[in-house]
Amino acid sequence: MNADCGLKNQDEQFMQHALELARRAEQEGEVPVGAVLVKDNAIVAEGWNRPISGCDPTAHAEIQALRAAGQTLGNYRLVDTTLYVTLEPCIMCIGAIMHARVRRLVYASSDPRAGAIHSAYTIPDDAKLNHAIEVESGVLADECSSLLTNFFRARRS
C-alpha cells in the first residue's frame, strides 16, 4: 500500500469519528458538526457543536476541539496536528485554526454560505497570513452532507 492510500484510509477513519460526534451534536439538538484533532496518528481532542446548549456563539465543534487540545497538550500552539471536521470551517474557526498553527485541515462537506476555506471565502489563501495550512476537502462528504441536509429538512418540517 502506498503512502497516499494509507493517508486516505487514515483520513476516512478519523472523519468517521468526527461524523459520530456530529451525530452526538444532532442528538443534543445542535447543528450536526463534529471535529477531531489528531497528533502522531492519535486523537488528542474532539468536539461537537454546542452553541445552543452552552449559550456560547463560539462553541463550534472546531473551537471545542482546539480548546480541549490546548489543555491536553499544555500549549496553545497545536503544531504538527491535523484537524478533521465534518463541515467546512467558518471565518471564526479558520482564524482559530490558523492561530493555533494546526498543520493540516481535513473537512468533509463544503458550506456555500459561510465556508471560509474554498466556498464563501478563501482565508487560507491570503498571502498576508504568516501560517500556511494544508487543506484536504471532500473526505466522506456525501455522508456528512446527508446528515446536515436531513437535519435542516427535519427542522423546517
C-alpha positions as CSV (number, residue, x, y, z in Angstrom):
1,M,0.0,0.0,0.0
2,N,1.5,3.4,-1.0
3,A,1.6,6.4,1.4
4,D,-1.3,8.2,-0.4
5,C,-3.6,5.3,0.1
6,G,-2.6,5.0,3.7
7,L,-3.3,8.7,4.3
8,K,-6.6,8.4,2.6
9,N,-7.6,5.5,4.8
10,Q,-6.5,7.4,7.9
11,D,-8.4,10.5,6.8
12,E,-11.5,8.4,6.4
13,Q,-11.1,6.7,9.8
14,F,-10.7,10.0,11.7
15,M,-13.5,11.6,9.7
16,Q,-15.8,8.7,10.6
17,H,-15.1,9.6,14.3
18,A,-15.9,13.2,13.6
19,L,-19.2,12.1,11.9
20,E,-20.1,10.2,15.1
21,L,-19.5,13.4,17.1
22,A,-21.7,15.2,14.6
23,R,-24.5,12.7,15.3
24,R,-24.0,13.4,19.0
25,A,-24.5,17.1,18.4
26,E,-27.7,16.3,16.5
27,Q,-29.0,14.2,19.4
28,E,-28.4,17.2,21.6
29,G,-30.4,19.5,19.3
30,E,-27.4,21.2,17.8
31,V,-26.4,21.6,14.2
32,P,-24.6,18.3,13.5
33,V,-20.9,19.1,13.1
34,G,-18.1,17.2,14.7
35,A,-14.3,17.7,14.9
36,V,-11.3,15.6,15.9
37,L,-7.8,16.8,16.4
38,V,-5.0,14.3,15.7
39,K,-1.3,14.3,16.5
40,D,1.0,11.4,15.7
41,N,-1.9,9.3,14.5
42,A,-3.7,9.5,17.8
43,I,-6.8,11.5,18.8
44,V,-5.8,14.3,21.1
45,A,-9.1,16.1,21.4
46,E,-12.6,16.1,20.0
47,G,-15.6,18.5,19.9
48,W,-19.1,18.9,18.5
49,N,-21.3,21.9,18.1
50,R,-22.7,23.3,21.4
51,P,-23.6,26.9,20.9
52,I,-27.2,26.4,21.8
53,S,-26.7,24.2,24.9
54,G,-23.8,26.3,26.0
55,C,-25.3,29.7,25.3
56,D,-22.0,30.4,23.6
57,P,-21.8,31.6,20.0
58,T,-18.1,30.5,19.8
59,A,-18.9,26.8,20.8
60,H,-18.4,25.4,17.3
61,A,-17.1,21.9,17.0
62,E,-13.6,23.1,15.9
63,I,-13.3,25.6,18.8
64,Q,-14.3,22.8,21.2
65,A,-11.6,20.5,19.8
66,L,-9.0,23.2,19.8
67,R,-9.7,24.2,23.4
68,A,-9.6,20.6,24.6
69,A,-6.3,20.0,22.7
70,G,-4.7,23.1,24.2
71,Q,-5.5,21.7,27.7
72,T,-4.4,18.2,26.8
73,L,-1.1,19.3,25.2
74,G,-0.5,22.1,27.6
75,N,0.1,24.6,24.8
76,Y,-2.0,27.0,22.7
77,R,0.2,26.1,19.7
78,L,-1.0,22.8,18.2
79,V,1.9,22.3,15.7
80,D,2.1,19.0,13.8
81,T,-1.6,18.3,14.2
82,T,-4.5,17.6,11.8
83,L,-8.0,18.7,12.4
84,Y,-10.8,16.7,10.9
85,V,-14.2,18.4,10.7
86,T,-17.4,17.4,9.1
87,L,-18.2,20.8,7.7
88,E,-16.0,23.5,6.1
89,P,-15.0,25.9,8.9
90,C,-16.4,29.4,9.1
91,I,-14.3,32.6,9.4
92,M,-14.1,32.4,13.2
93,C,-13.0,28.8,13.2
94,I,-10.4,29.1,10.4
95,G,-9.0,32.1,12.3
96,A,-8.6,30.0,15.5
97,I,-7.2,27.0,13.5
98,M,-4.6,29.3,11.9
99,H,-3.6,31.0,15.2
100,A,-3.2,27.5,16.8
101,R,-0.8,26.6,14.0
102,V,-2.6,23.4,13.0
103,R,-0.6,21.9,10.2
104,R,-3.4,20.2,8.2
105,L,-7.2,20.6,7.9
106,V,-9.4,17.9,6.5
107,Y,-13.1,18.7,6.1
108,A,-15.9,16.8,4.5
109,S,-18.8,19.0,3.3
110,S,-18.5,22.4,1.7
111,D,-20.5,25.3,3.2
112,P,-21.5,27.6,0.4
113,R,-23.0,30.2,2.7
114,A,-20.3,30.5,5.4
115,G,-17.4,28.3,4.4
116,A,-14.1,30.2,4.8
117,I,-11.7,27.7,3.1
118,H,-12.9,27.3,-0.5
119,S,-16.6,28.4,-0.6
120,A,-17.8,31.8,0.5
121,Y,-14.3,32.9,1.5
122,T,-10.7,31.6,0.9
123,I,-9.0,32.7,4.1
124,P,-6.0,30.2,4.0
125,D,-5.0,31.5,0.5
126,D,-4.4,35.0,1.9
127,A,-0.7,35.7,1.4
128,K,-0.6,38.2,4.3
129,L,-1.1,35.4,6.8
130,N,2.1,34.1,8.5
131,H,0.9,30.5,8.7
132,A,0.2,28.2,5.8
133,I,-2.1,25.2,6.3
134,E,-2.5,22.1,4.2
135,V,-6.2,21.6,3.3
136,E,-8.0,18.4,2.1
137,S,-11.7,18.5,1.3
138,G,-14.4,16.0,0.4
139,V,-13.5,13.2,2.8
140,L,-16.8,11.4,3.5
141,A,-18.5,14.4,2.0
142,D,-21.7,12.5,1.0
143,E,-22.3,11.1,4.5
144,C,-21.7,14.4,6.2
145,S,-23.7,16.4,3.7
146,S,-26.6,14.0,4.1
147,L,-26.6,14.3,7.9
148,L,-26.8,18.1,7.6
149,T,-29.4,18.1,4.8
150,N,-31.6,15.7,6.8
151,F,-31.2,17.7,10.0
152,F,-32.3,21.0,8.4
153,R,-35.1,19.3,6.4
154,A,-36.5,17.9,9.7
155,R,-36.2,21.4,11.4
156,R,-38.2,23.0,8.6
157,S,-41.0,20.4,8.8
